Amino acid sequence: SIWFTYTSYIFFTTGVEVQGTVVRMESSNSDGSTTYSPVFSYTYEGQQYEYESINSSYPPSNKVGDVETLLVNPANPSKARQNSIWELWLLPAILCPVSIFMLVLSFGIPILVRRM
């Protein structure tokens, strides 16, 4: 959870906004269901790059030709993320509370057992 929060924070604070266009949808099959993730094409400092979103869904969240704002890592322009709450903050929002709960249990249960 700390790693996902850190990487999202770095993209949010240092990422450069560029416009990306969905050029195709990649499909993946698991458990008999198919989900789709958008592949974006974007240009940064005259160089063309592609980025496949880490989020996939059914029905697809985008269609070919859609334009979205991406955040590009200026130190490594081949690394990008969609500038959206789902892409940047979904995993940290889920994992941080779960991690805190697990830490509380890890320290709380031994303390309760010793008192009994």
DABEL-V250758 format. One line per field, one symbol per residue. psi: psi as a letter, one per 30 degrees, with the letter a starting at -180 (. if undefined). burial: I if it has 16 or more other ideal C-beta (glycine too) atoms within 10 Angstrom, else O. A space follows every 10 residues. Layout:
psi->???
burial->???
This chain:
psi->eeeeeeeeee eeefkkklkk kjflkklkkk hgkklkkkkk klkkhfkklk kkkfkllklk fllkfkklkl kkjffiffkl lkileeeefe eefeeeeeee eeeeeeeeee eeeef.
burial->IOOIIOIIOO IOOOIOOIOI IIOOIOOOOO OOOOIIIIII OIOIOOOOIO IOIOIIOOOI IIOOOOOIOI IIIOOOIOOI IIIIOOIIIO IIOOOOOOOO OOOOOOOOOO OOOOOO
